[in-house]
Amino acid sequence: MRAIQQTEYGDPEVLKEVELPRPEPGVSEILVAVRAAGVNPTDWKHRTGSGFLKRLPLTLGWDVSGVVEAVGYGVTLFKPGDEVFGMLPYPNGAGSHAEYVTGPARAFARKPQGVDHVQAGAIPLAALTAYQCLVDTADVQPGQRVLIHAAAGGVGHLAVQIAKARGAYVIGTASAGKHGFLREIGVDEPIDYRETDFAEAVGDVDVVLDPIAGDTRTRSIDVLRKGGVLVSLLPGSEGDLEKAAERGVRAEVLLVEHDHGGMRAIADLVEAGKLRAHIEDDAVYPLARAAEAHARGEQNRTTGKLVLKVG
């Protein structure tokens, strides 16, 4: 099978198309013929050696949308021919940037009806991250005020839609040129982070989703009401935890986990028309051009998601 593999850490050029043996599903696993796979910031971080995985050679990719080719012993959820989507176990289950991949059956759900594999392949990791932040961790409720940083990004734009589906009032930060897009996906109050200090512009917030950390995480604590929740995707300082405790708010750091129930909930949102990945017309790359997708992603200018089309 064709796969994108690296034998060293470095720039996008370390990604090479190679031929590898097709894997076989183990106990409780399925073999998926990959049709599309998202590309996420964690992919290029791991490519450079700054991620959790410290093994070479390495095939990246956690997002999957495809067709079940075979099932291992004990699998009852799926049969060959079923269309599925999901997130491989993070971080050690990477490998979806290939024609075939194996993973735990319960890392997957049935692909939502009415969307193609490219759309489905863009969703899992980013949507699960947002879902686990806003629903599992913060338990967002109708009428609550939710601040989402980098709201036009991969996680951010899906988080906006999940928060709106929960009935929240959503505040989103992004550059001014992306405010029209934010309005389209449901943001009630866009903030231009380049011109406006969000910590002065908003307050009495119930939940903050912060994929940026650093000073953004520290200042986000100031906008939360007592009892509010800050969920970060990157660790902060001990000082942040002390500050949160003094203000009577929770400060959490979340690392996304594969989750059959979460994927089913996300599929329901997609089928209900409440959740859709934004993919720009030129943001879908063939597998062989994975290095170009990485190079584009590292510029931090993409609205929505990047996707590799495999089959």
TORVEX-755339 format. One record per residue (C-alpha): z, y, x; residue in three letters; residue number from 1; chain. Coordinates in steps of 0.001 Angstrom, whole numbers, plus 500000, padded with zeros to 6 digits. Each point is the difference from the previous one (the first is absolute). Layout:
REM residues N
SITE       Z       Y       X  residu  num  chaine
SITE       Z       Y       X     Ala  NUM       A
...
//
This chain:
REM residues 311
SITE       Z       Y       X  residu  num  chaine
SITE  500000  500000  500000     Met    1       A
SITE  499551  503633  501009     Arg    2       A
SITE  503140  501960  500781     Ala    3       A
SITE  500975  503283  501630     Ile    4       A
SITE  502257  499233  502925     Gln    5       A
SITE  501512  501799  502952     Gln    6       A
SITE  501149  498544  503307     Thr    7       A
SITE  501566  503225  501270     Glu    8       A
SITE  501659  503083  498558     Tyr    9       A
SITE  498198  503310  499971     Gly   10       A
SITE  497390  502179  498300     Asp   11       A
SITE  497813  498741  497123     Pro   12       A
SITE  497529  498585  502528     Glu   13       A
SITE  502378  497096  500701     Val   14       A
SITE  499060  498595  496568     Leu   15       A
SITE  497261  497384  500384     Lys   16       A
SITE  498196  497749  497547     Glu   17       A
SITE  500574  496369  501020     Val   18       A
SITE  499494  496495  498631     Glu   19       A
SITE  503204  498090  499201     Leu   20       A
SITE  500701  496646  498318     Pro   21       A
SITE  500555  500260  496270     Arg   22       A
SITE  503724  499566  499289     Pro   23       A
SITE  501415  497352  497678     Glu   24       A
SITE  502714  500698  497428     Pro   25       A
SITE  503437  498607  500752     Gly   26       A
SITE  502781  499081  497614     Val   27       A
SITE  500259  502583  497191     Ser   28       A
SITE  497014  501913  501394     Glu   29       A
SITE  496523  500837  498764     Ile   30       A
SITE  496783  500523  501919     Leu   31       A
SITE  498174  503125  498848     Val   32       A
SITE  496365  500866  500645     Ala   33       A
SITE  500468  503707  500663     Val   34       A
SITE  497707  502355  498123     Arg   35       A
SITE  501703  503276  500956     Ala   36       A
SITE  503025  501117  501976     Ala   37       A
SITE  501645  503392  500240     Gly   38       A
SITE  500612  501801  503282     Val   39       A
SITE  503374  501728  500262     Asn   40       A
SITE  501781  502203  502550     Pro   41       A
SITE  502081  497006  501043     Thr   42       A
SITE  496777  498313  501153     Asp   43       A
SITE  499167  502629  502590     Trp   44       A
SITE  503625  500265  501069     Lys   45       A
SITE  500082  496275  500698     His   46       A
SITE  496621  500200  501722     Arg   47       A
SITE  501503  502370  502571     Thr   48       A
SITE  503042  497803  500536     Gly   49       A
SITE  502458  502358  498297     Ser   50       A
SITE  500618  497735  496983     Gly   51       A
SITE  502273  497027  499430     Phe   52       A
SITE  497515  497339  501096     Leu   53       A
SITE  500046  499270  503713     Lys   54       A
SITE  497486  497204  500250     Arg   55       A
SITE  496463  499715  501272     Leu   56       A
SITE  497359  499099  499042     Pro   57       A
SITE  500557  501726  496668     Leu   58       A
SITE  498083  500175  496738     Thr   59       A
SITE  501281  502872  497887     Leu   60       A
SITE  499975  500610  496245     Gly   61       A
SITE  502515  499394  497228     Trp   62       A
SITE  498043  501023  496880     Asp   63       A
SITE  497896  497252  498408     Val   64       A
SITE  497695  499654  497028     Ser   65       A
SITE  497920  496881  499731     Gly   66       A
SITE  499457  496545  498541     Val   67       A
SITE  502246  496968  500430     Val   68       A
SITE  498156  497438  502099     Glu   69       A
SITE  502715  497332  500229     Ala   70       A
SITE  503702  499547  499246     Val   71       A
SITE  502736  498312  502004     Gly   72       A
SITE  502601  497504  498854     Tyr   73       A
SITE  502261  501236  497215     Gly   74       A
SITE  497898  502939  498800     Val   75       A
SITE  499814  500275  496209     Thr   76       A
SITE  499187  503685  499481     Leu   77       A
SITE  496342  499874  501066     Phe   78       A
SITE  497020  497697  500180     Lys   79       A
SITE  496808  500197  502061     Pro   80       A
SITE  497691  502602  498495     Gly   81       A
SITE  502778  502330  498807     Asp   82       A
SITE  499585  503669  500937     Glu   83       A
SITE  503195  501336  501580     Val   84       A
SITE  501368  503006  501808     Phe   85       A
SITE  503175  500498  501976     Gly   86       A
SITE  501787  501007  503164     Met   87       A
SITE  500571  497518  502802     Leu   88       A
SITE  503615  499801  501240     Pro   89       A
SITE  500741  503127  501978     Tyr   90       A
SITE  499946  500150  502956     Pro   91       A
SITE  499518  496456  501282     Asn   92       A
SITE  497389  498862  497468     Gly   93       A
SITE  497208  502311  501164     Ala   94       A
SITE  496442  498660  500045     Gly   95       A
SITE  497957  501183  497026     Ser   96       A
SITE  497319  501761  502067     His   97       A
SITE  498048  496759  500032     Ala   98       A
SITE  497817  497902  497721     Glu   99       A
SITE  502883  497656  499118     Tyr  100       A
SITE  503763  500298  500076     Val  101       A
SITE  502974  497880  498968     Thr  102       A
SITE  503247  501259  498528     Gly  103       A
SITE  502857  499030  497696     Pro  104       A
SITE  498755  499491  496448     Ala  105       A
SITE  502729  502313  498729     Arg  106       A
SITE  498743  502862  502145     Ala  107       A
SITE  497093  500211  497544     Phe  108       A
SITE  499284  500704  496347     Ala  109       A
SITE  496841  499660  497949     Arg  110       A
SITE  497566  502809  500709     Lys  111       A
SITE  500110  502559  497190     Pro  112       A
SITE  497153  499740  497534     Gln  113       A
SITE  497554  502875  499925     Gly  114       A
SITE  500131  500909  503717     Val  115       A
SITE  497944  498673  502896     Asp  116       A
SITE  501318  498491  503228     His  117       A
SITE  499634  503254  501928     Val  118       A
SITE  502297  501782  497565     Gln  119       A
SITE  502422  497067  499880     Ala  120       A
SITE  499971  499666  503782     Gly  121       A
SITE  501062  503614  500437     Ala  122       A
SITE  503123  499704  497893     Ile  123       A
SITE  502578  497387  501112     Pro  124       A
SITE  501917  501306  503032     Leu  125       A
SITE  500017  503660  498989     Ala  126       A
SITE  500741  499318  496343     Ala  127       A
SITE  502736  497465  500769     Leu  128       A
SITE  501579  502507  502377     Thr  129       A
SITE  499978  502679  497312     Ala  130       A
SITE  501208  497577  497311     Tyr  131       A
SITE  502868  498690  502104     Gln  132       A
SITE  501030  503571  500852     Cys  133       A
SITE  499819  501501  496531     Leu  134       A
SITE  500777  497070  497720     Val  135       A
SITE  502021  497423  501932     Asp  136       A
SITE  501973  502455  502155     Thr  137       A
SITE  500181  503299  498102     Ala  138       A
SITE  499538  498697  496429     Asp  139       A
SITE  498083  503091  498914     Val  140       A
SITE  500637  500875  496356     Gln  141       A
SITE  498095  502117  497446     Pro  142       A
SITE  500495  503717  500513     Gly  143       A
SITE  501287  499741  503558     Gln  144       A
SITE  498679  502328  502670     Arg  145       A
SITE  498256  498110  502802     Val  146       A
SITE  498796  501601  503236     Leu  147       A
SITE  497288  498069  501854     Ile  148       A
SITE  499033  501134  503470     His  149       A
SITE  496422  499462  501228     Ala  150       A
SITE  499077  499501  496366     Ala  151       A
SITE  496255  499703  500681     Ala  152       A
SITE  500463  497223  502558     Gly  153       A
SITE  499730  496246  499580     Gly  154       A
SITE  503569  499374  498847     Val  155       A
SITE  500457  503479  498571     Gly  156       A
SITE  497157  500061  497480     His  157       A
SITE  500988  496595  498629     Leu  158       A
SITE  503660  501052  499898     Ala  159       A
SITE  499032  503022  497893     Val  160       A
SITE  498357  497746  497437     Gln  161       A
SITE  502910  497557  499919     Ile  162       A
SITE  502481  502837  499533     Ala  163       A
SITE  497901  501449  497166     Lys  164       A
SITE  499812  496569  498382     Ala  165       A
SITE  503815  500033  500038     Arg  166       A
SITE  500011  503360  498198     Gly  167       A
SITE  501090  502150  502953     Ala  168       A
SITE  499267  503634  500784     Tyr  169       A
SITE  498195  499818  503349     Val  170       A
SITE  499991  502536  502815     Ile  171       A
SITE  497561  499209  502809     Gly  172       A
SITE  499377  501508  503416     Thr  173       A
SITE  496506  500228  501487     Ala  174       A
SITE  497700  502601  501523     Ser  175       A
SITE  498584  502515  497510     Ala  176       A
SITE  496542  498427  500069     Gly  177       A
SITE  501395  496805  498479     Lys  178       A
SITE  501878  501612  497113     His  179       A
SITE  497130  499416  497578     Gly  180       A
SITE  500156  496307  500806     Phe  181       A
SITE  503776  500003  499543     Leu  182       A
SITE  499616  501524  496543     Arg  183       A
SITE  497433  497353  499099     Glu  184       A
SITE  502374  497142  500805     Ile  185       A
SITE  502909  501562  498139     Gly  186       A
SITE  501969  502262  502345     Val  187       A
SITE  501768  502630  497908     Asp  188       A
SITE  500873  502328  502866     Glu  189       A
SITE  497906  499952  503206     Pro  190       A
SITE  501458  501648  503102     Ile  191       A
SITE  497949  501114  502999     Asp  192       A
SITE  502180  498820  502878     Tyr  193       A
SITE  498125  502273  502410     Arg  194       A
SITE  500870  503183  498146     Glu  195       A
SITE  503163  499139  498070     Thr  196       A
SITE  503364  498636  501086     Asp  197       A
SITE  500596  497284  497433     Phe  198       A
SITE  503752  500185  500628     Ala  199       A
SITE  499982  503567  498685     Glu  200       A
SITE  497451  499432  497241     Ala  201       A
SITE  501599  497066  498191     Val  202       A
SITE  503463  498748  499178     Gly  203       A
SITE  501994  497785  497675     Asp  204       A
SITE  497772  497046  500910     Val  205       A
SITE  501013  496494  498975     Asp  206       A
SITE  497842  497984  502391     Val  207       A
SITE  498110  500753  503216     Val  208       A
SITE  497437  497634  501500     Leu  209       A
SITE  499500  500909  503647     Asp  210       A
SITE  497364  498232  502148     Pro  211       A
SITE  500264  502628  502765     Ile  212       A
SITE  503654  500010  501199     Ala  213       A
SITE  501113  502373  502767     Gly  214       A
SITE  500790  503506  498797     Asp  215       A
SITE  498438  499250  496611     Thr  216       A
SITE  502586  497288  499360     Arg  217       A
SITE  502874  502227  501094     Thr  218       A
SITE  498946  502934  497807     Arg  219       A
SITE  499271  497723  497037     Ser  220       A
SITE  503696  499274  499711     Ile  221       A
SITE  500553  503671  499115     Asp  222       A
SITE  497799  499865  496892     Val  223       A
SITE  501746  497003  498424     Leu  224       A
SITE  502529  500372  497249     Arg  225       A
SITE  503329  498199  500382     Lys  226       A
SITE  499373  496321  499360     Gly  227       A
SITE  496338  500289  500980     Gly  228       A
SITE  498106  497548  502180     Val  229       A
SITE  497906  500551  503130     Leu  230       A
SITE  497776  497061  500936     Val  231       A
SITE  498305  500255  503392     Ser  232       A
SITE  497380  497732  501526     Leu  233       A
SITE  501097  500847  503538     Leu  234       A
SITE  503525  500112  501436     Pro  235       A
SITE  501862  503244  500425     Gly  236       A
SITE  503004  501076  502011     Ser  237       A
SITE  503661  499176  499505     Glu  238       A
SITE  500417  503669  499238     Gly  239       A
SITE  497810  499560  496929     Asp  240       A
SITE  502275  497264  498687     Leu  241       A
SITE  503064  502172  500554     Glu  242       A
SITE  498333  502945  498283     Lys  243       A
SITE  498996  497827  497036     Ala  244       A
SITE  503537  498679  499651     Ala  245       A
SITE  501424  503520  500069     Glu  246       A
SITE  497629  501074  497215     Arg  247       A
SITE  500661  496913  497895     Gly  248       A
SITE  496475  498566  500183     Val  249       A
SITE  498564  496650  501117     Arg  250       A
SITE  497703  499850  503020     Ala  251       A
SITE  498075  496738  500349     Glu  252       A
SITE  497311  498688  502337     Val  253       A
SITE  497601  497484  498443     Leu  254       A
SITE  497794  497416  501691     Leu  255       A
SITE  497552  498513  497512     Val  256       A
SITE  500291  496291  499149     Glu  257       A
SITE  497455  497635  498457     His  258       A
SITE  500889  499568  496347     Asp  259       A
SITE  498312  497953  497262     His  260       A
SITE  501888  501791  497225     Gly  261       A
SITE  499170  503398  501426     Gly  262       A
SITE  496323  499084  500293     Met  263       A
SITE  499953  498866  496356     Arg  264       A
SITE  501585  503308  498925     Ala  265       A
SITE  497417  501899  502047     Ile  266       A
SITE  497190  497938  498460     Ala  267       A
SITE  501314  500912  496546     Asp  268       A
SITE  499913  503706  500898     Leu  269       A
SITE  496443  499658  501279     Val  270       A
SITE  498835  498203  496861     Glu  271       A
SITE  501707  502625  497837     Ala  272       A
SITE  498022  502726  501776     Gly  273       A
SITE  503153  501549  501489     Lys  274       A
SITE  499378  499162  503641     Leu  275       A
SITE  496863  500267  502099     Arg  276       A
SITE  499395  500346  503726     Ala  277       A
SITE  497909  502985  500979     His  278       A
SITE  497245  498903  502377     Ile  279       A
SITE  497554  502609  501242     Glu  280       A
SITE  496321  499036  499918     Asp  281       A
SITE  499799  499623  503778     Asp  282       A
SITE  503403  498331  500442     Ala  283       A
SITE  498781  496415  499542     Val  284       A
SITE  498937  498324  503245     Tyr  285       A
SITE  498518  496580  500726     Pro  286       A
SITE  502317  497682  501924     Leu  287       A
SITE  498032  500471  503223     Ala  288       A
SITE  500734  503753  499937     Arg  289       A
SITE  503780  499677  499827     Ala  290       A
SITE  500362  502129  503132     Ala  291       A
SITE  498304  502906  498196     Glu  292       A
SITE  502438  499693  497100     Ala  293       A
SITE  502924  500137  502443     His  294       A
SITE  498570  503046  501763     Ala  295       A
SITE  499560  501811  496708     Arg  296       A
SITE  503461  499102  498777     Gly  297       A
SITE  501667  501286  503125     Glu  298       A
SITE  498635  503480  499294     Gln  299       A
SITE  502438  500207  497037     Asn  300       A
SITE  497422  501727  497830     Arg  301       A
SITE  499166  497212  497571     Thr  302       A
SITE  500830  500470  496353     Thr  303       A
SITE  501027  496646  498535     Gly  304       A
SITE  499058  496714  501670     Lys  305       A
SITE  497652  498433  502542     Leu  306       A
SITE  498589  496537  499286     Val  307       A
SITE  498133  497278  501877     Leu  308       A
SITE  497441  498159  497870     Lys  309       A
SITE  499872  496430  501220     Val  310       A
SITE  498169  497689  497599     Gly  311       A
//
